Amino acid sequence: MIWGLFQKVVIADRLAMIVNPVFNNPHEHSGLTLLIATYGFAFQILCDFAGYSDIAIGSAQVMGIKLMTNFKRPFFSESLGVFWTKWHISLTSWFKDYLFIPLSKKKKKWKRVSYLFITFLITGLWHGANWTFIIWGGIQGFCLIAENRFKKHREKLFTFIGFKNKTVISILKIFITFHIVVFAGIFFRAKNVFYAMYIGKQIFWFKKGWFQIQLDTSLLIISISVVFFLLLIHILQTHIRIRHTISKQPLLIRLPVYLLIILTIFVLGIFNQEQFIYFQF
């Protein structure tokens, strides 16, 4: 529950102070500022919803109820297909079990591909009756189909370029997958399609003034720092079960760790009653 609160008020709500003003008025900001806000939104929505989920899971465990894990470090996925097995698992598994599988069962390959695209369009529509969500779903569906179609060719391309080290290839795959998710997120967050297209254009159009940053320096530094801390925790979680490791320690060790997290929440937390993002869906 404490970790969920940390993700919400220290990371997500702090990033909201960058993301919201920029996305609400994109025409007033430079390309670099829009790019920073785009990255910021990716981590904002992750920490906002993962934090909400962790608080819910912890609260349920207090009453003896075990809820399913909803996020499994999705930004470290090596493919978009893997990403969608780690992000919002409760929703994606529902769409898979009750929409995609029934539609595509015993169908020809090209029909299964079309049903995969339709499933993601409906996933986008589930978030709201807005073209931005539908386009976001369409981008996810199209990229996932392309990924499956050219999977073998991608491996051959890595070999042809000269990437033979498995670690390097893994990092490159994570980098590509992460940026597909990040830039598709522009449509998810933008007020309308025209705002989304403008933001995308400004990010990739290196005109005069592109490098200007219209953001508070201290806010930006702290935001970047807490995001890197989150990534460090995610990396550690791939090797050890942090929560269970801490819980096995003596009280004299556990208590200071819990108090340190609580103190950090009070010092760095943003308590402006920022609503959970997914409350709107």
BAVO-628440 format. One record per residue: residue in three letters; x, y, z of N, C-alpha, C in turn. Coordinates in pm, whole numbers, padded with zeros to 5 digits, always signed. Layout:
AlaXYZXYZXYZ ...
This chain:
Met+00083-00120+00000+00000+00000+00000+00087+00126+00000 Ile+00197+00124+00079+00287+00238+00085+00356+00261-00049 Trp+00398+00151-00114+00463+00163-00244+00366+00217-00348 Gly+00242+00175-00341+00140+00227-00432+00119+00376-00413 Leu+00116+00419-00287+00100+00561-00256+00221+00641-00305 Phe+00339+00583-00290+00462+00647-00338+00455+00671-00489 Gln+00415+00569-00563+00405+00582-00708+00304+00690-00748 Lys+00196+00699-00671+00090+00794-00706+00130+00938-00676 Val+00163+00968-00549+00180+01108-00510+00322+01161-00532 Val+00422+01072-00534+00559+01119-00554+00595+01122-00703 Ile+00554+01020-00777+00592+01013-00919+00480+01062-01011 Ala+00363+00996-01007+00256+01027-01102+00206+01172-01089 Asp+00177+01214-00966+00122+01349-00947+00226+01457-00972 Arg+00354+01424-00949+00459+01522-00981+00473+01535-01133 Leu+00468+01422-01203+00475+01427-01349+00352+01498-01408 Ala+00239+01488-01340+00117+01556-01386+00138+01707-01394 Met+00224+01761-01308+00252+01904-01308+00327+01945-01435 Ile+00392+01849-01499+00459+01876-01627+00366+01843-01743 Val+00304+01726-01736+00226+01674-01848+00100+01756-01874 Asn+00022+01783-01771-00107+01848-01791-00099+01986-01858 Pro-00014+02078-01809-00008+02210-01875+00041+02201-02019 Val+00135+02109-02046+00191+02098-02181+00089+02039-02278 Phe+00023+01931-02240-00074+01868-02330-00201+01950-02343 Asn-00234+02028-02242-00355+02112-02252-00333+02233-02342 Asn-00206+02275-02354-00174+02390-02439-00047+02362-02519 Pro-00050+02265-02610+00072+02226-02682+00130+02334-02770 His+00047+02426-02820+00094+02530-02910+00186+02631-02840 Glu+00187+02629-02708+00268+02725-02633+00405+02668-02595 His+00434+02546-02641+00557+02480-02596+00643+02433-02714 Ser+00772+02422-02686+00869+02381-02788+00864+02230-02811 Gly+00934+02185-02916+00936+02043-02947+00997+01960-02836 Leu+01105+02008-02775+01171+01934-02667+01081+01926-02545 Thr+01011+02034-02514+00918+02032-02401+00806+01932-02425 Leu+00754+01927-02547+00650+01831-02582+00702+01688-02574 Leu+00828+01667-02612+00889+01535-02603+00903+01491-02457 Ile+00948+01582-02373+00962+01553-02230+00826+01517-02170 Ala+00723+01595-02207+00588+01569-02156+00535+01435-02206 Thr+00573+01397-02328+00529+01269-02384+00589+01153-02306 Tyr+00720+01162-02278+00783+01061-02193+00721+01064-02053 Gly+00697+01186-02005+00641+01201-01871+00506+01135-01857 Phe+00423+01147-01961+00290+01087-01954+00297+00934-01946 Ala+00393+00875-02018+00408+00730-02015+00432+00682-01872 Phe+00519+00752-01800+00549+00711-01662+00439+00758-01566 Gln+00374+00868-01601+00263+00914-01516+00151+00812-01512 Ile+00108+00766-01630-00005+00674-01634+00033+00538-01576 Leu+00161+00498-01595+00207+00373-01534+00200+00381-01382 Cys+00259+00486-01326+00264+00498-01180+00127+00530-01121 Asp+00046+00603-01194-00088+00636-01147-00172+00509-01133 Phe-00171+00426-01237-00257+00307-01235-00193+00191-01159 Ala-00060+00175-01172+00009+00071-01096+00002+00102-00946 Gly+00012+00232-00913-00001+00272-00773-00140+00244-00719 Tyr-00240+00277-00799-00380+00249-00763-00400+00099-00741 Ser-00343+00019-00832-00358-00126-00824-00289-00181-00700 Asp-00168-00132-00670-00095-00180-00553-00167-00145-00423 Ile-00225-00026-00418-00302+00014-00299-00422-00079-00283 Ala-00489-00109-00394-00605-00198-00390-00565-00340-00348 Ile-00454-00389-00405-00406-00523-00372-00368-00532-00224 Gly-00296-00430-00176-00257-00428-00034-00377-00418+00058 Ser-00473-00335+00023-00594-00319+00105-00673-00450+00112 Ala-00678-00520-00001-00750-00648-00004-00679-00752+00081 Gln-00546-00753+00078-00471-00850+00156-00490-00829+00306 Val-00510-00704+00345-00538-00675+00487-00664-00750+00532 Met-00759-00768+00440-00885-00838+00471-00882-00984+00428 Gly-00761-01033+00392-00747-01174+00359-00787-01210+00218 Ile-00799-01109+00130-00838-01132-00009-00717-01110-00099 Lys-00689-01204-00188-00576-01193-00279-00625-01155-00418 Leu-00582-01038-00466-00617-00992-00600-00502-01020-00696 Met-00534-01028-00824-00432-01057-00925-00339-00939-00944 Thr-00216-00967-00982-00120-00863-01016-00165-00796-01145 Asn-00156-00663-01149-00207-00591-01266-00097-00536-01355 Phe+00024-00520-01301+00137-00470-01379+00263-00548-01343 Lys+00341-00584-01445+00465-00658-01424+00580-00592-01500 Arg+00618-00473-01459+00729-00399-01520+00717-00397-01674 Pro+00607-00344-01726+00580-00350-01871+00681-00277-01958 Phe+00747-00171-01904+00840-00095-01986+00972-00168-02012 Phe+00985-00288-01957+01103-00370-01984+01068-00486-02077 Ser+00959-00471-02150+00915-00575-02244+00997-00568-02372 Glu+01032-00684-02427+01112-00691-02548+01027-00694-02676 Ser+00897-00697-02660+00807-00692-02776+00674-00635-02732 Leu+00596-00588-02827+00465-00533-02795+00371-00642-02746 Gly+00389-00763-02800+00307-00875-02753+00331-00904-02607 Val+00457-00902-02565+00492-00923-02424+00440-00807-02339 Phe+00452-00685-02394+00404-00567-02321+00258-00583-02279 Trp+00176-00635-02371+00033-00646-02342-00001-00766-02253 Thr+00101-00842-02214+00079-00944-02110+00122-00893-01974 Lys+00178-00770-01972+00229-00712-01847+00161-00582-01809 Trp+00083-00524-01901+00019-00394-01876-00131-00415-01856 His-00185-00360-01749-00329-00367-01722-00380-00509-01748 Ile-00318-00605-01680-00341-00747-01707-00488-00786-01690 Ser-00555-00728-01594-00695-00764-01570-00783-00731-01691 Leu-00756-00618-01757-00837-00578-01873-00794-00652-01999 Thr-00663-00657-02025-00616-00721-02147-00647-00870-02150 Ser-00639-00935-02035-00672-01078-02030-00822-01098-02053 Trp-00905-01004-02008-01050-01013-02031-01080-01001-02180 Phe-01020-00900-02247-01041-00884-02390-00990-01007-02467 Lys-00880-01063-02422-00825-01180-02488-00919-01301-02474 Asp-00965-01326-02350-01045-01446-02322-01188-01437-02374 Tyr-01245-01317-02370-01388-01305-02401-01419-01236-02534 Leu-01315-01184-02600-01339-01119-02729-01253-01180-02839 Phe-01120-01172-02824-01031-01217-02932-01038-01368-02955 Ile-01024-01448-02850-01022-01594-02866-01155-01646-02921 Pro-01271-01603-02867-01398-01651-02926-01415-01611-03073 Leu-01369-01489-03109-01383-01444-03247-01290-01519-03343 Ser-01167-01543-03298-01065-01597-03388-01054-01749-03383 Lys-01128-01813-03294-01117-01959-03280-01156-02029-03411 Lys-01067-02116-03456-01088-02197-03577-01107-02112-03702 Lys-01055-01993-03700-01064-01907-03819-00932-01911-03897 Lys-00937-01870-04023-00817-01864-04104-00724-01756-04050 Lys-00596-01767-04086-00495-01678-04031-00525-01532-04057 Trp-00569-01499-04179-00595-01358-04211-00712-01303-04133 Lys-00808-01392-04099-00922-01348-04017-00878-01324-03873 Arg-00788-01410-03823-00739-01391-03686-00665-01258-03674 Val-00591-01223-03781-00519-01095-03783-00618-00979-03778 Ser-00725-00988-03858-00825-00881-03860-00896-00870-03725 Tyr-00923-00984-03660-00988-00982-03530-00897-00924-03421 Leu-00766-00945-03437-00671-00885-03344-00677-00733-03355 Phe-00683-00683-03477-00693-00538-03500-00824-00485-03445 Ile-00933-00556-03469-01065-00515-03418-01068-00514-03266 Thr-01002-00613-03205-00996-00620-03057-00932-00496-02999 Phe-00823-00450-03062-00756-00331-03010-00835-00204-03039 Leu-00907-00201-03151-00996-00086-03176-01102-00077-03068 Ile-01158-00191-03029-01260-00195-02923-01198-00159-02788 Thr-01073-00204-02768-01002-00166-02645-00989-00015-02636 Gly-00956+00048-02748-00948+00193-02750-01083+00258-02724 Leu-01187+00203-02787-01322+00257-02769-01370+00240-02626 Trp-01325+00133-02561-01361+00109-02420-01317+00226-02332 His-01205+00289-02368-01153+00400-02288-01234+00528-02306 Gly-01309+00536-02415-01392+00654-02436-01433+00668-02582 Ala-01549+00730-02603-01600+00751-02739-01532+00873-02800 Asn-01404+00856-02829-01324+00966-02883-01230+00909-02989 Trp-01213+00981-03097-01127+00932-03204-00984+00910-03159 Thr-00939+00986-03059-00802+00969-03011-00780+00829-02954 Phe-00878+00779-02879-00866+00645-02821-00875+00537-02930 Ile-00961+00559-03028-00975+00462-03138-00846+00455-03219 Ile-00787+00571-03249-00660+00574-03323-00550+00508-03241 Trp-00548+00537-03110-00450+00473-03022-00462+00322-03029 Gly-00584+00270-03021-00607+00127-03031-00565+00072-03166 Gly-00592+00149-03273-00554+00108-03406-00403+00100-03423 Ile-00331+00197-03364-00185+00195-03370-00129+00072-03300 Gln-00185+00042-03182-00139-00075-03107-00165-00203-03186 Gly-00285-00214-03243-00319-00333-03320-00232-00348-03443 Phe-00213-00239-03517-00132-00243-03638+00013-00282-03607 Cys+00071-00220-03504+00210-00249-03468+00227-00392-03419 Leu+00127-00442-03347+00134-00580-03299+00128-00679-03415 Ile+00042-00651-03512+00032-00736-03632+00163-00732-03711 Ala+00218-00612-03728+00344-00597-03801+00458-00668-03727 Glu+00456-00659-03597+00559-00725-03516+00555-00876-03535 Asn+00435-00933-03531+00420-01077-03551+00457-01119-03693 Arg+00420-01035-03789+00444-01068-03930+00592-01067-03964 Phe+00666-00971-03908+00807-00954-03944+00903-00996-03833 Lys+00857-01081-03743+00939-01124-03630+01069-01190-03676 Lys+01059-01284-03769+01177-01354-03819+01271-01260-03893 His+01212-01167-03968+01293-01071-04043+01367-00977-03949 Arg+01305-00945-03835+01368-00857-03739+01494-00922-03682 Glu+01485-01050-03651+01600-01121-03598+01712-01125-03701 Lys+01677-01147-03828+01776-01149-03935+01840-01012-03953 Leu+01759-00906-03935+01809-00770-03949+01913-00739-03843 Phe+01887-00781-03719+01983-00760-03610+02116-00828-03643 Thr+02107-00949-03695+02227-01025-03730+02302-00958-03844 Phe+02225-00910-03944+02285-00844-04060+02358-00716-04021 Ile+02297-00639-03931+02357-00513-03887+02484-00540-03807 Gly+02488-00653-03739+02606-00687-03660+02581-00699-03512 Phe+02453-00691-03471+02419-00707-03330+02410-00856-03299 Lys+02514-00909-03235+02516-01051-03202+02507-01076-03051 Asn+02542-00974-02975+02536-00987-02829+02391-00988-02783 Lys+02351-01089-02708+02211-01104-02667+02165-00988-02579 Thr+02253-00938-02494+02217-00826-02407+02189-00700-02488 Val+02273-00673-02587+02255-00556-02674+02124-00567-02751 Ile+02098-00685-02806+01974-00709-02881+01853-00690-02791 Ser+01862-00742-02668+01752-00729-02572+01723-00583-02539 Ile+01830-00505-02518+01814-00362-02487+01753-00289-02606 Leu+01795-00325-02726+01741-00261-02846+01593-00293-02863 Lys+01554-00416-02836+01414-00456-02845+01330-00378-02743 Ile+01381-00366-02621+01311-00291-02516+01295-00145-02558 Phe+01402-00088-02614+01401+00051-02658+01293+00074-02764 Ile+01286-00014-02863+01188-00001-02971+01046-00015-02918 Thr+01023-00119-02838+00889-00143-02782+00844-00026-02697 Phe+00934+00022-02612+00902+00135-02523+00860+00257-02602 His+00928+00286-02711+00897+00407-02787+00770+00392-02871 Ile+00737+00272-02911+00606+00251-02976+00495+00287-02879 Val+00509+00240-02755+00409+00267-02651+00404+00416-02618 Val+00521+00477-02605+00528+00619-02568+00461+00708-02672 Phe+00495+00689-02800+00444+00779-02902+00298+00750-02938 Ala+00255+00626-02922+00112+00597-02936+00035+00666-02825 Gly+00100+00683-02709+00037+00748-02595+00002+00894-02619 Ile+00062+00956-02721+00027+01094-02754-00122+01104-02787 Phe-00172+01008-02866-00315+01008-02901-00400+00976-02779 Phe-00350+00893-02689-00425+00858-02569-00446+00979-02479 Arg-00343+01066-02472-00348+01179-02378-00402+01308-02439 Ala-00379+01329-02568-00416+01456-02631-00566+01481-02624 Lys-00604+01608-02621-00745+01645-02613-00822+01600-02736 Asn-00759+01608-02851-00825+01568-02976-00719+01526-03077 Val-00763+01479-03192-00672+01429-03294-00580+01539-03346 Phe-00632+01660-03361-00552+01770-03414-00439+01807-03319 Tyr-00467+01806-03187-00363+01831-03088-00257+01722-03095 Ala-00301+01597-03108-00207+01484-03113-00116+01495-03234 Met-00173+01528-03350-00095+01541-03472+00002+01658-03463 Tyr-00042+01765-03399+00045+01882-03382+00163+01846-03292 Ile+00135+01777-03182+00242+01738-03089+00344+01648-03159 Gly+00293+01548-03232+00383+01459-03305+00468+01533-03407 Lys+00406+01627-03478+00478+01704-03579+00589+01788-03516 Gln+00557+01855-03404+00655+01942-03339+00772+01864-03280 Ile+00744+01743-03233+00851+01661-03175+00953+01622-03281 Phe+00907+01590-03401+00997+01542-03506+01038+01650-03606 Trp+00990+01773-03584+01027+01883-03672+01124+01975-03598 Phe+01252+01961-03630+01356+02034-03557+01371+02176-03612 Lys+01277+02260-03575+01281+02398-03619+01349+02485-03512 Lys+01364+02612-03542+01426+02705-03449+01347+02711-03317 Gly+01418+02703-03207+01353+02707-03076+01313+02571-03023 Trp+01346+02464-03100+01306+02327-03060+01365+02290-02924 Phe+01486+02335-02894+01556+02293-02772+01520+02377-02649 Gln+01436+02475-02664+01394+02555-02549+01304+02471-02458 Ile+01325+02483-02328+01243+02409-02232+01166+02507-02145 Gln+01033+02505-02156+00949+02594-02077+00895+02522-01953 Leu+00989+02469-01873+00951+02395-01753+01036+02441-01635 Asp+00980+02430-01516+01054+02464-01396+01170+02365-01379 Thr+01290+02418-01364+01410+02333-01359+01410+02236-01242 Ser+01376+02285-01124+01375+02197-01005+01271+02088-01019 Leu+01154+02122-01073+01049+02023-01094+01096+01916-01191 Leu+01163+01958-01297+01211+01864-01399+01318+01771-01341 Ile+01412+01826-01264+01520+01745-01207+01466+01641-01110 Ile+01376+01684-01021+01318+01590-00925+01236+01483-00996 Ser+01162+01524-01099+01079+01429-01175+01166+01323-01242 Ile+01274+01366-01305+01365+01271-01370+01427+01178-01267 Ser+01461+01233-01151+01524+01153-01045+01432+01043-00994 Val+01306+01076-00969+01214+00974-00916+01179+00870-01023 Val+01180+00911-01151+01157+00815-01259+01273+00716-01266 Phe+01396+00766-01255+01512+00676-01255+01512+00584-01133 Phe+01464+00635-01020+01451+00551-00900+01352+00438-00926 Leu+01240+00471-00992+01140+00370-01027+01201+00263-01116 Leu+01277+00305-01218+01340+00210-01309+01440+00122-01235 Leu+01511+00181-01140+01606+00103-01059+01534-00005-00979 Ile+01421+00031-00920+01341-00066-00845+01293-00178-00937 His+01249-00142-01057+01202-00242-01153+01315-00337-01194 Ile+01436-00281-01210+01551-00366-01244+01581-00462-01130 Leu+01578-00411-01007+01603-00496-00890+01497-00606-00878 Gln+01373-00571-00915+01264-00668-00904+01278-00784-01002 Thr+01358-00765-01106+01381-00876-01198+01475-00980-01139 His+01544-00942-01032+01641-01033-00969+01598-01079-00830 Ile+01532-00990-00756+01489-01028-00621+01346-00982-00596 Arg+01278-01048-00504+01143-01008-00465+01158-00912-00347 Ile+01160-00782-00378+01196-00680-00280+01105-00685-00158 Arg+00976-00689-00181+00881-00685-00070+00900-00804+00024 His+00914-00923-00034+00930-01043+00047+01065-01045+00117 Thr+01167-00989+00052+01299-00981+00114+01296-00892+00236 Ile+01229-00776+00223+01218-00683+00335+01135-00745+00447 Ser+01026-00813+00412+00936-00870+00513+01002-00978+00598 Lys+01109-01037+00546+01178-01144+00620+01284-01088+00716 Gln+01309-00958+00707+01410-00896+00792+01355-00869+00933 Pro+01443-00856+01032+01400-00822+01168+01329-00687+01171 Leu+01248-00666+01271+01171-00541+01283+01261-00418+01284 Leu+01379-00429+01345+01470-00314+01353+01521-00271+01214 Ile+01511-00361+01118+01550-00326+00981+01428-00286+00899 Arg+01319-00360+00916+01197-00332+00839+01138-00196+00872 Leu+01129-00166+01001+01064-00042+01043+01130+00083+00986 Pro+01265+00096+00993+01328+00214+00932+01303+00225+00781 Val+01297+00110+00711+01269+00112+00568+01130+00168+00542 Tyr+01031+00120+00617+00894+00169+00601+00885+00318+00634 Leu+00950+00357+00743+00945+00498+00785+01014+00589+00683 Leu+01123+00538+00622+01194+00617+00521+01105+00642+00400 Ile+01031+00538+00357+00940+00554+00243+00829+00654+00277 Ile+00774+00641+00398+00667+00733+00441+00719+00877+00446 Leu+00841+00894+00501+00900+01027+00509+00921+01085+00370 Thr+00968+01002+00277+00989+01047+00138+00857+01091+00076 Ile+00749+01018+00106+00617+01054+00054+00575+01192+00104 Phe+00599+01218+00233+00561+01348+00290+00647+01462+00236 Val+00775+01433+00210+00867+01538+00163+00849+01566+00014 Leu+00840+01461-00067+00836+01478-00213+00696+01463-00273 Gly+00601+01419-00194+00466+01397-00246+00395+01525-00285 Ile+00308+01515-00385+00225+01626-00430+00082+01597-00383 Phe+00033+01675-00290-00097+01648-00230-00200+01752-00275 Asn-00226+01752-00405-00322+01847-00461-00451+01778-00504 Gln-00474+01658-00448-00596+01581-00476-00612+01551-00625 Glu-00502+01514-00689-00504+01475-00830-00579+01343-00844 Gln-00685+01342-00923-00766+01222-00939-00690+01113-01012 Phe-00718+00987-00977-00660+00876-01051-00706+00883-01197 Ile-00611+00865-01289-00642+00877-01432-00753+00782-01474 Tyr-00747+00658-01426-00843+00557-01473-00981+00572-01411 Phe-00998+00668-01323-01134+00695-01271-01224+00751-01380 Gln-01166+00804-01487-01248+00865-01594-01298+00762-01694 Phe-01247+00638-01686-01286+00538-01785-01394+00446-01729 
